[in-house]
Amino acid sequence: MSGNDYIKFLTEQFVSYMDLPPEEKKKRRVEGNERPSISNRWFGVLPFAFKSIRKKAE
């Protein structure tokens, strides 16, 4: 992707976001702030890695 294409993409995304009503913007921000599961918050990626290894062994 060239620099001009990237700038065009960013501009389109920005304009489409600015055209949204304030309620929709707030809804998107709230959805984006959901917390990860407790195991991921406390131990990072390790629980996920152990689960996937256990699944492969079965």
Order of alpha helices (4+ residues) and beta strands (2+ residues): alpha-alpha-alpha-alpha
